[in-house]
Amino acid sequence: MNLDKYLPLTETTLYILLSLNEPGHGYIVMQKVEELSNGKVRIAAGTMYGALENLTKQNLISILDVGDKRRKVYQITELGKMVLQQETNRLAHIVSVAEKYGYKITEGSDC
């Protein structure tokens, strides 16, 4: 399956997909994104719900039926997992090329 049409992922999208490794509602996703990014990525509520809607339309995430119409719970789909893996591979390749030129990942860097 050609996943190139989904790539590259924005930083926000990458963190949203990673945060949905476990199902969660929008507020939980917002908190998890901030946690995973060490506070570097903060998503406002309006932006978050727009992103979740867009990712749902792309079938990268889906809405779980939890019996509460007031709160939507999202989870990453198999397609979303494949896209996330492809993006992870792409980023790893970039890092390996940079390392060949002497650039190293340093612990505690401000990334």
N, C-alpha and C positions, 0 to 999 in steps of 0.2 A: 504494500500500500504506500503510495507516495504522500508523505506528510509535509512536504516542502511548502505547501500553500499556507501552512500554519506558522511557519518559521520565518524569521526569528521571533521569539516571544518577547513581549515587553517585560521589563523587570517586574512590573505590577502583576501581569498575568502569570508569570513564572511563580511568584510568591503565592498568588491565589491558588493555583493548582497544587503547589506543595502543601499549602495549609489545609486543603481538602483531602489529604491522605486519610483523615478521619472525617466523617460527615459533620457538618456544622451549619448554623444559621449565619446570616450576614454579619452580625456583631462579633461573633466568635471568629469569623474569617478576618475581620478588620484587626482584631487583637492579635491573632496568630501571625498575620503578615508583618505587623510591627515587631513582634517578638523575633520571628525568623530573620528579619532584616536588621536586627540590632537597632531598631528605631529609625533606620534610614528611610524606610518607606511607610508613610502614613496615608491611609486612604479615607477620604471623607465619605459620609454615608451615601450621598447622592452618586458619587463616582463609583462606590462599591456596588450599589445595586444595579447601575448601568452596566458595569463590567460583568456581574453575575448573569444578567439577562443576555448579554452578548455571548458569553461563554456557553450558556444554555442553548442558544440558537445554533451555535457551532457544534453542538453535541460533545463538547469537551467536559462539561459537567451536566448533572441532571438533578432534578428536584425529587427528594424522597417523600413518599406519602407517609406522614407521621400522624395523620388524623387531626392536625391543628391547622386550619386554614389561615390563621393569623400569622403564623411563623413558618417560613419556608426553610427547609433543611436541604443543603446541597451536598453532593458528593461527586468526586471525579469519576468519569466514565472510563471504560477500557480505551477508547480513542484518546481521551485526555491523558491517560497514563502513557500511551505510545508516543504522543506528541511531547510530553514532558521528558521521556527517555531520550527521544531524538534530540531535543534541545540540550539536555545534559551532555550527550555525546558531542554535540557541536561545540559547546562551551569548553569541554575537556580538551578537545582538539586545539582550540585557540590557546588554552593555557599551556599545552605541551609545546606548541610552536613558540610561544613567548619564552618559555623556559630554555629552549634551544638557543635563544638569543641573549640569555643571561638574566632574564626577568624571573624572579621567584615570588611565590606566594609567601607572605610573611605573616606570622601569627600576630593577631591583635591589630592588623592594619585597618584603616578607616574605610573599608569598602562597604 
